[in-house]
Amino acid sequence: MNPLEHLATLTRKDPRSALTRRDWHRMALALALSPWLAPATQAQTLNSASGAAQGPRWQVDPFSLGVASGQPQPDSVVLWTRLHMAEADAPLKAQAINVVCEVFADAALRQPVRQWRVQTDAARAHSVHVVATGLQPGRPYWYRFVCGSASSPVGRARTSPGVNDAVDRLRIALASCQHYEQGYFAAHREMAQRDLDLVLFVGDYIYESSNPQYMLRQHLGGVPKSLDEYRDRHAQYKSDADLRACHAAHTWLMTWDDHEVVNDYANDLDRNFTDPQVFLRRRAAAYQAYFEHMPVRLGPDAAKPSQMRIHDRMAWGRLADLWTLDCRQYRDHHACPDPMRGGGRVVVGCDALADPSRSMLGTAQEQWFTEGLTRSTKRWKLVAQSTQMSSSGVNTPLGRSAFTDGWDGYPQARAKLLDTVAQAGLQNVVVLGGDVHMNVAAQLRVQPNDERSPVVASEIVTTSVTSRGLGEKLLAQIRDSNPDILHARSDERGYTLLDIKPEGMRAEFMTTPNPAQAQGVFKAQAQWLVRAGVAGLQKA
């Protein structure tokens, strides 16, 4: 019996029966994982979207890249798909095509809410972004797209609660760093089956690079540099069924790191010291492809793809404010660079690190963030950014080392941010990150690892979905040199479950052995608690 029939049977047996949120979630997940709906349901949709039904008669499924939702607000959510035209005829590729987006209040798709008709074309890779407005706060919706003879998989979206609503819980899956070649996306299969409010992805959604030493499956094509090449790389990642299932099952919040463009870039400079005007054209292509493939709002910067804004702020009722920061686009160039090869490197005795003017976020974003942070009245302040904020340098006979691509490369900017937390007396600040391919639980102080400097915030960093981690010898040195790091393991892959309630937050590192296998089994590597009103982490 398919999910629609099962739901109808339940209703017939007892019309007064109330399905739980978990029941609805399971129904929606089953629908999201089904590539096509039952014929009767499909016909009903085409009748209600007759304009789209008059469109192309597809020979190959145009919705093979799936559907996604993101950036929830109390009255809206972004809904996404992209018509995959790889096997379409040339005349069709050149046309503007109408797509209908339908939103329903129930998993059975019997209660239509709203419908939007949008047009897409090759200039945007036939991507579709619908800001579905007029919705109710704090509840799930189900959606799909129709184009001619084709209907997309069904996705489940969720609006955020009203900004002043009392909320007793926020469940997030935190993830980053999913190198297609270095493992399978089993973590997304796991997340798709979880009862979550959000997936929070903090960077390295695609990788531009390859490493034959760790290859389990292969990228198509070479290193992307053009718009079409970045589009192809995104499409290959979206070809993964587990990733599509996770997008269909949950609403996502996102920010980027470096591999969405090229490893270790900083603002307008890449590791090869390419002429900035040349590199910015590549960055513009990468940013445009990113926006074409993600459920994100296309703001006023959409006409300037080299300057697209990804940083944002979301409220979850009175329970939490959540910021997603951009640690790449606006940062100062790396300190003490190697003249032969740019990007991050390990340095000792680099005087430029003491320069108070150097910024990871850029002046404008930094001011926007700190102003919002200090004015927030929410119980929890969650700061999602792409890397590890706690120090990971190593003590050596020549002095302490610093990796210049991370926050250790911008120590004065980090100290300024954490001093703002301290001076404002902010409570319940938790920094969330990724990038370093290991699970980290750490205390955050204005002066790292100095017991005389009070703990002012907590940090949770998630390991990678697939990307290989550090060796144990180096990681042991990092742990020994940084007592603020309470937990650090880089030998396993996975994601992190965050369960946020008014009285506290629990972080559960869910992992599988490296490399991540298609049928990998996940277990809890460790659990950490942050108690409301108490800065710092405690072992659960």
C-alpha positions as CSV (number, residue, x, y, z in Angstrom):
1,M,0.0,0.0,0.0
2,N,1.5,3.4,-1.0
3,P,1.5,6.3,1.5
4,L,-1.5,8.0,0.0
5,E,-3.6,4.9,0.2
6,H,-2.4,4.3,3.8
7,L,-3.4,7.8,4.8
8,A,-6.8,7.5,3.2
9,T,-7.3,4.2,5.0
10,L,-6.5,5.8,8.3
11,T,-8.9,8.6,7.7
12,R,-11.7,6.3,6.7
13,K,-11.3,4.1,9.7
14,D,-11.5,7.0,12.1
15,P,-12.1,10.5,10.8
16,R,-11.4,11.9,14.2
17,S,-7.9,10.3,14.4
18,A,-5.1,12.8,14.6
19,L,-1.8,11.9,13.1
20,T,1.3,12.8,15.0
21,R,4.0,15.1,13.5
22,R,6.2,12.0,13.2
23,D,3.4,10.2,11.2
24,W,3.2,13.1,8.9
25,H,7.0,13.2,8.6
26,R,7.1,9.5,7.6
27,M,4.4,10.0,5.0
28,A,6.2,12.9,3.6
29,L,9.5,11.1,3.5
30,A,8.0,8.2,1.7
31,L,6.5,10.6,-0.9
32,A,9.8,12.5,-1.2
33,L,11.6,9.3,-2.0
34,S,9.1,8.2,-4.7
35,P,10.1,9.6,-8.1
36,W,6.6,9.6,-9.4
37,L,3.2,9.9,-7.9
38,A,0.3,7.5,-8.4
39,P,-1.4,8.0,-11.8
40,A,-4.7,9.3,-10.2
41,T,-2.9,11.8,-8.2
42,Q,-0.8,12.9,-11.1
43,A,-3.8,13.4,-13.3
44,Q,-5.5,15.5,-10.6
45,T,-2.4,17.7,-10.5
46,L,-2.3,18.2,-14.2
47,N,-6.0,19.2,-14.3
48,S,-5.3,21.8,-11.6
49,A,-2.3,23.1,-13.5
50,S,-3.6,23.0,-17.1
51,G,-1.2,25.6,-18.3
52,A,1.8,23.5,-17.4
53,A,0.1,20.4,-18.8
54,Q,0.1,22.1,-22.2
55,G,3.9,22.3,-22.1
56,P,6.5,19.8,-23.3
57,R,5.8,16.1,-23.6
58,W,8.9,14.8,-21.9
59,Q,10.7,11.7,-23.0
60,V,13.2,11.9,-20.0
61,D,12.3,13.0,-16.5
62,P,13.2,16.7,-16.3
63,F,13.0,16.6,-12.5
64,S,15.9,14.2,-12.0
65,L,17.8,16.7,-9.9
66,G,15.0,16.7,-7.3
67,V,13.4,19.4,-5.3
68,A,14.4,21.4,-2.3
69,S,13.2,24.0,0.2
70,G,15.2,26.6,2.2
71,Q,15.4,29.9,4.1
72,P,12.1,29.6,6.1
73,Q,10.3,32.6,7.4
74,P,7.0,32.6,9.4
75,D,5.0,33.3,6.3
76,S,7.2,31.9,3.5
77,V,9.8,29.4,2.4
78,V,11.9,29.1,-0.8
79,L,11.0,26.2,-3.1
80,W,13.5,25.0,-5.7
81,T,13.9,22.7,-8.6
82,R,15.8,22.7,-11.9
83,L,14.7,21.2,-15.2
84,H,17.5,18.9,-16.2
85,M,17.8,19.5,-20.0
86,A,20.9,17.4,-20.8
87,E,18.9,15.1,-23.1
88,A,16.3,17.6,-24.3
89,D,16.2,18.6,-28.0
90,A,18.1,21.8,-28.9
91,P,14.9,23.8,-29.8
92,L,13.4,23.0,-26.3
93,K,16.6,24.0,-24.6
94,A,16.4,27.4,-26.3
95,Q,12.8,28.1,-25.2
96,A,11.4,29.8,-22.1
97,I,9.4,27.1,-20.2
98,N,6.5,27.5,-17.8
99,V,6.6,25.5,-14.6
100,V,3.8,25.4,-12.0
101,C,4.6,25.1,-8.3
102,E,1.9,23.6,-6.1
103,V,1.8,23.8,-2.3
104,F,-0.5,21.6,-0.1
105,A,-1.4,21.6,3.6
106,D,-1.3,17.8,3.8
107,A,0.9,14.8,2.8
108,A,-2.0,13.3,0.8
109,L,-2.0,16.4,-1.4
110,R,-5.8,16.8,-1.0
111,Q,-5.7,20.3,0.5
112,P,-4.2,22.8,-2.0
113,V,-2.9,26.0,-0.5
114,R,-1.4,28.1,-3.2
115,Q,-0.1,27.7,-6.8
116,W,2.5,29.7,-8.7
117,R,3.3,29.7,-12.4
118,V,6.9,30.7,-13.2
119,Q,9.0,30.9,-16.3
120,T,12.6,29.7,-16.6
121,D,15.1,29.5,-19.4
122,A,18.7,28.6,-20.2
123,A,20.1,31.8,-18.8
124,R,19.4,30.4,-15.3
125,A,20.1,26.8,-16.2
126,H,16.3,26.3,-16.2
127,S,16.3,26.6,-12.4
128,V,13.2,27.6,-10.6
129,H,13.0,29.6,-7.4
130,V,9.6,30.2,-5.8
131,V,9.3,32.3,-2.7
132,A,6.1,30.6,-1.4
133,T,4.4,33.4,0.5
134,G,1.1,33.6,2.4
135,L,1.8,30.5,4.5
136,Q,1.1,29.9,8.2
137,P,4.0,30.0,10.8
138,G,5.6,27.0,12.3
139,R,4.0,24.2,10.3
140,P,4.8,21.7,7.5
141,Y,3.7,22.0,3.9
142,W,4.1,19.7,1.0
143,Y,5.0,20.9,-2.5
144,R,5.8,19.7,-6.0
145,F,6.4,21.2,-9.5
146,V,4.6,20.4,-12.8
147,C,5.9,21.0,-16.3
148,G,4.0,19.7,-19.3
149,S,3.7,15.9,-18.9
150,A,6.1,15.7,-16.0
151,S,5.5,16.0,-12.2
152,S,8.4,16.3,-9.8
153,P,8.9,14.3,-6.6
154,V,7.0,15.7,-3.6
155,G,9.0,17.7,-1.0
156,R,8.2,18.6,2.5
157,A,8.9,22.2,3.7
158,R,8.5,23.9,7.0
159,T,7.9,27.6,7.9
160,S,9.6,29.0,11.0
161,P,7.5,29.9,14.0
162,G,6.2,33.4,14.5
163,V,9.0,35.7,15.8
164,N,7.2,36.1,19.2
165,D,5.9,32.5,19.5
166,A,6.9,30.4,22.5
167,V,8.8,27.4,21.1
168,D,9.9,24.5,23.1
169,R,12.3,22.8,20.7
170,L,14.5,23.2,17.6
171,R,16.0,20.1,16.0
172,I,18.9,20.7,13.5
173,A,21.2,18.4,11.6
174,L,24.5,20.2,11.1
175,A,26.6,19.0,8.1
176,S,29.5,20.1,5.8
177,C,32.2,18.9,3.4
178,Q,30.8,16.4,1.1
179,H,33.5,15.4,-1.4
180,Y,31.7,13.3,-4.0
181,E,34.8,11.2,-4.8
182,Q,35.9,10.4,-1.2
183,G,32.8,8.6,0.0
184,Y,29.0,8.1,-0.3
185,F,26.3,10.4,1.1
186,A,25.0,7.9,3.6
187,A,24.8,10.8,6.1
188,H,22.1,12.4,4.0
189,R,20.2,9.1,3.9
190,E,20.3,9.1,7.8
191,M,19.3,12.8,8.0
192,A,16.4,12.3,5.6
193,Q,14.9,9.7,8.0
194,R,15.3,11.9,11.0
195,D,12.5,14.0,12.5
196,L,14.1,17.4,12.0
197,D,13.1,21.1,11.8
198,L,16.1,22.1,9.7
199,V,19.3,20.9,8.0
200,L,22.1,23.4,8.4
201,F,24.8,23.0,5.8
202,V,27.9,25.2,6.5
203,G,30.1,24.8,3.4
204,D,31.9,22.7,0.8
205,Y,28.7,21.5,-0.8
206,I,30.6,20.6,-3.9
207,Y,34.4,20.1,-4.5
208,E,36.2,21.5,-7.5
209,S,39.2,19.3,-6.8
210,S,40.2,15.6,-7.0
211,N,42.6,13.4,-5.1
212,P,43.1,10.0,-6.8
213,Q,44.6,8.6,-3.5
214,Y,41.1,8.7,-1.8
215,M,38.8,8.1,-4.8
216,L,35.8,5.8,-4.3
217,R,33.8,7.3,-7.2
218,Q,34.8,9.8,-9.8
219,H,33.9,13.4,-10.7
220,L,32.8,14.0,-14.3
221,G,35.0,16.4,-16.2
222,G,38.1,18.3,-15.0
223,V,38.4,21.2,-12.5
224,P,35.5,23.5,-13.1
225,K,36.3,27.1,-14.1
226,S,33.4,28.2,-16.3
227,L,29.7,28.6,-15.6
228,D,28.7,25.5,-17.5
229,E,31.4,23.4,-15.8
230,Y,30.2,24.5,-12.3
231,R,26.7,23.7,-13.3
232,D,27.7,20.2,-14.4
233,R,29.5,19.7,-11.1
234,H,26.4,20.7,-9.1
235,A,24.2,18.5,-11.3
236,Q,26.5,15.5,-10.6
237,Y,26.2,16.0,-6.8
238,K,22.4,16.4,-7.2
239,S,22.4,13.0,-9.0
240,D,23.0,11.3,-5.7
241,A,19.7,9.8,-4.5
242,D,20.6,10.2,-0.7
243,L,21.3,13.9,-1.2
244,R,18.1,14.4,-3.1
245,A,16.1,12.6,-0.4
246,C,17.5,14.8,2.3
247,H,16.6,18.0,0.4
248,A,13.1,16.6,-0.3
249,A,12.5,15.7,3.4
250,H,13.8,18.8,5.1
251,T,14.1,22.6,4.8
252,W,17.7,23.7,4.6
253,L,19.7,26.7,5.7
254,M,23.1,27.2,4.0
255,T,26.3,29.0,3.7
256,W,29.4,28.3,1.6
257,D,33.1,27.9,2.2
258,D,35.9,27.7,-0.4
259,H,35.4,24.5,-2.5
260,E,32.2,25.9,-4.0
261,V,34.7,28.0,-5.9
262,V,38.3,26.9,-5.4
263,N,40.4,25.7,-2.4
264,D,41.6,28.4,0.0
265,Y,40.4,31.5,-2.0
266,A,40.3,34.7,0.0
267,N,38.0,37.5,-1.3
268,D,39.4,38.2,-4.9
269,L,42.6,36.1,-4.6
270,D,43.2,32.4,-5.3
271,R,46.1,30.2,-4.5
272,N,47.8,30.8,-7.9
273,F,47.8,34.6,-7.5
274,T,45.6,34.9,-10.6
275,D,44.8,38.4,-11.7
276,P,41.9,39.5,-9.5
277,Q,39.7,40.5,-12.4
278,V,40.2,37.1,-14.0
279,F,39.6,35.3,-10.7
280,L,36.4,37.3,-10.0
281,R,35.0,36.1,-13.3
282,R,35.5,32.5,-12.2
283,R,34.1,33.3,-8.7
284,A,31.0,34.9,-10.4
285,A,30.5,31.7,-12.4
286,A,30.8,29.6,-9.3
287,Y,28.4,31.8,-7.3
288,Q,25.8,31.9,-10.1
289,A,25.9,28.1,-10.4
290,Y,25.6,27.8,-6.6
291,F,22.5,30.0,-6.5
292,E,21.0,28.2,-9.5
293,H,21.1,24.9,-7.6
294,M,20.2,25.9,-4.0
295,P,16.9,26.8,-2.3
296,V,18.1,30.4,-1.5
297,R,16.5,33.8,-2.1
298,L,17.7,35.6,-5.1
299,G,18.2,39.1,-3.6
300,P,19.1,42.4,-5.2
301,D,22.6,41.2,-5.9
302,A,21.4,38.5,-8.4
303,A,22.3,40.8,-11.3
304,K,25.9,40.9,-9.9
305,P,26.9,37.2,-9.5
306,S,30.4,38.1,-8.3
307,Q,28.9,39.8,-5.3
308,M,26.0,37.6,-4.2
309,R,25.0,37.7,-0.6
310,I,24.7,34.4,1.3
311,H,24.8,35.7,5.0
312,D,21.5,35.9,6.7
313,R,19.6,35.7,10.0
314,M,16.6,33.6,10.9
315,A,14.5,33.6,14.1
316,W,12.9,30.5,15.5
317,G,10.2,32.0,17.6
318,R,11.5,33.3,21.0
319,L,13.8,30.2,21.3
320,A,16.7,31.1,19.0
321,D,18.3,33.5,16.5
322,L,20.5,31.8,13.9
323,W,23.0,33.6,11.8
324,T,24.6,32.1,8.7
325,L,27.9,34.0,8.0
326,D,30.1,34.3,4.9
327,C,33.7,33.7,5.8
328,R,35.1,33.8,2.2
329,Q,33.7,36.6,0.1
330,Y,34.8,39.6,2.2
331,R,37.8,38.4,4.2
332,D,41.3,40.0,4.0
333,H,43.9,38.1,2.2
334,H,45.9,35.4,4.0
335,A,48.7,36.7,6.4
336,C,52.3,36.0,5.6
337,P,51.6,34.2,2.3
338,D,54.1,32.0,0.5
339,P,55.3,34.0,-2.5
340,M,55.3,30.9,-4.7
341,R,51.9,29.5,-3.7
342,G,49.0,31.4,-2.1
343,G,46.2,30.1,0.2
344,G,46.4,29.0,3.8
345,R,49.6,27.6,5.3
346,V,51.0,26.9,8.7
347,V,53.2,29.8,10.0
348,V,55.2,30.6,13.1
349,G,56.2,34.2,14.0
350,C,53.9,35.9,11.6
351,D,53.7,39.6,12.8
352,A,50.7,40.3,10.5
353,L,48.5,38.2,12.7
354,A,48.6,40.9,15.3
355,D,47.1,43.5,12.9
356,P,43.7,44.5,14.4
357,S,42.4,45.7,11.1
358,R,42.4,42.3,9.5
359,S,38.9,40.7,9.2
360,M,37.5,37.3,8.4
361,L,34.0,38.7,7.7
362,G,34.7,42.1,6.2
363,T,33.8,45.3,8.0
364,A,30.2,45.6,6.7
365,Q,29.2,42.0,7.5
366,E,31.0,42.2,10.9
367,Q,29.0,45.3,11.9
368,W,25.8,43.8,10.7
369,F,26.4,40.6,12.7
370,T,27.6,42.1,16.0
371,E,24.8,44.7,16.0
372,G,22.2,41.9,15.5
373,L,23.9,39.7,18.1
374,T,24.0,42.3,20.8
375,R,20.4,43.3,20.2
376,S,19.0,39.7,20.1
377,T,16.5,38.9,22.7
378,K,16.2,35.3,21.8
379,R,17.0,32.6,24.3
380,W,19.8,31.1,22.1
381,K,22.2,32.8,19.8
382,L,23.4,30.3,17.2
383,V,26.3,31.4,15.0
384,A,26.7,29.2,11.9
385,Q,29.9,29.8,10.0
386,S,32.1,27.6,7.8
387,T,35.1,26.6,9.9
388,Q,36.5,26.1,13.4
389,M,36.7,29.2,15.6
390,S,38.6,27.8,18.6
391,S,42.4,27.8,18.3
392,S,44.0,24.7,16.8
393,G,47.6,25.9,16.7
394,V,50.5,23.7,17.9
395,N,53.2,24.8,20.4
396,T,56.6,24.4,18.9
397,P,60.2,25.2,20.0
398,L,60.0,28.3,17.7
399,G,56.7,29.4,19.0
400,R,53.0,28.7,18.4
401,S,51.9,27.8,14.9
402,A,48.8,29.2,13.2
403,F,47.0,27.9,10.1
404,T,46.3,31.1,8.2
405,D,43.1,29.9,6.4
406,G,41.1,29.5,9.6
407,W,40.2,31.8,12.5
408,D,43.8,31.3,13.8
409,G,44.8,33.4,10.7
410,Y,42.5,36.2,11.9
411,P,43.0,36.1,15.7
412,Q,42.3,39.8,16.4
413,A,39.0,39.5,14.5
414,R,38.1,36.5,16.6
415,A,39.1,38.2,19.8
416,K,37.0,41.3,18.9
417,L,33.9,39.2,18.2
418,L,34.2,37.2,21.4
419,D,35.0,40.4,23.4
420,T,31.7,41.8,22.1
421,V,30.0,38.7,23.6
422,A,31.8,39.3,26.9
423,Q,31.2,43.0,27.1
424,A,27.5,42.8,26.2
425,G,27.0,40.0,28.8
426,L,25.4,37.8,26.2
427,Q,24.4,34.3,27.3
428,N,23.8,31.1,25.4
429,V,26.0,31.9,22.4
430,V,26.9,28.8,20.4
431,V,29.2,28.8,17.4
432,L,28.6,26.1,14.8
433,G,31.1,25.2,12.1
434,G,32.6,22.6,9.7
435,D,35.5,22.6,7.3
436,V,38.1,20.8,9.4
437,H,36.8,17.3,8.8
438,M,36.5,16.4,12.5
439,N,34.1,16.6,15.3
440,V,35.1,19.3,17.8
441,A,33.6,20.4,21.1
442,A,35.3,23.5,22.5
443,Q,35.2,26.4,24.9
444,L,35.5,29.9,23.5
445,R,37.4,32.6,25.4
446,V,38.6,36.0,24.3
447,Q,42.1,34.7,24.9
448,P,42.2,31.1,23.7
449,N,43.4,28.5,26.2
450,D,44.0,31.0,29.0
451,E,42.2,30.0,32.1
452,R,42.3,33.6,33.3
453,S,40.1,34.5,30.4
454,P,36.5,33.5,31.1
455,V,34.6,31.1,28.8
456,V,32.1,33.3,27.0
457,A,30.6,30.9,24.4
458,S,30.6,27.3,23.2
459,E,31.6,25.7,19.9
460,I,30.4,22.6,18.1
461,V,32.1,21.7,14.8
462,T,30.8,18.8,12.7
463,T,32.9,16.3,10.9
464,S,32.7,15.9,7.2
465,V,30.0,14.0,5.3
466,T,32.8,12.3,3.3
467,S,36.0,14.3,3.1
468,R,39.1,12.7,4.7
469,G,40.3,14.0,8.1
470,L,43.6,14.7,9.8
471,G,46.0,12.0,10.9
472,E,45.9,11.0,14.5
473,K,49.5,12.1,15.2
474,L,48.9,15.7,14.2
475,L,45.5,15.7,15.9
476,A,47.1,14.5,19.2
477,Q,49.4,17.5,19.0
478,I,46.5,19.9,18.4
479,R,44.6,18.4,21.4
480,D,47.7,18.7,23.7
481,S,48.3,22.3,22.7
482,N,44.7,23.5,23.1
483,P,43.0,22.7,26.4
484,D,39.9,24.6,25.3
485,I,39.3,21.7,22.9
486,L,37.3,19.2,24.9
487,H,36.7,16.7,22.1
488,A,38.3,16.3,18.7
489,R,38.2,13.2,16.4
490,S,38.9,13.1,12.7
491,D,38.7,9.4,12.0
492,E,35.0,9.2,11.3
493,R,32.5,10.8,8.9
494,G,29.0,11.9,9.5
495,Y,26.9,14.8,10.8
496,T,25.8,16.3,14.1
497,L,22.3,16.4,15.7
498,L,21.5,19.5,17.7
499,D,18.5,19.5,20.0
500,I,17.8,23.0,21.3
501,K,15.3,23.6,24.2
502,P,14.8,26.5,26.5
503,E,16.7,24.8,29.3
504,G,19.7,23.5,27.2
505,M,21.2,22.3,24.0
506,R,22.4,18.8,23.3
507,A,24.9,18.0,20.5
508,E,25.3,14.4,19.3
509,F,28.0,13.5,16.9
510,M,26.7,10.9,14.6
511,T,29.4,9.0,12.7
512,T,30.4,6.1,10.5
513,P,34.0,4.8,9.8
514,N,36.1,6.5,7.1
515,P,35.5,6.3,4.2
516,A,31.8,6.6,4.3
517,Q,30.2,3.6,2.5
518,A,26.9,3.6,0.7
519,Q,25.3,1.4,3.4
520,G,27.2,2.9,6.3
521,V,25.8,2.6,9.8
522,F,25.9,5.6,12.1
523,K,26.4,5.7,15.9
524,A,26.8,8.4,18.5
525,Q,30.5,9.1,18.8
526,A,29.9,11.5,21.7
527,Q,27.3,13.8,23.2
528,W,27.8,17.3,24.7
529,L,25.5,19.7,26.6
530,V,25.3,23.4,26.9
531,R,23.1,24.5,29.8
532,A,21.1,27.7,29.5
533,G,22.9,30.5,31.3
534,V,26.2,28.6,31.7
535,A,28.9,29.4,29.1
536,G,30.8,26.3,28.0
537,L,30.2,22.6,27.3
538,Q,29.6,19.7,29.6
539,K,29.8,16.0,28.7
540,A,26.4,14.4,28.4
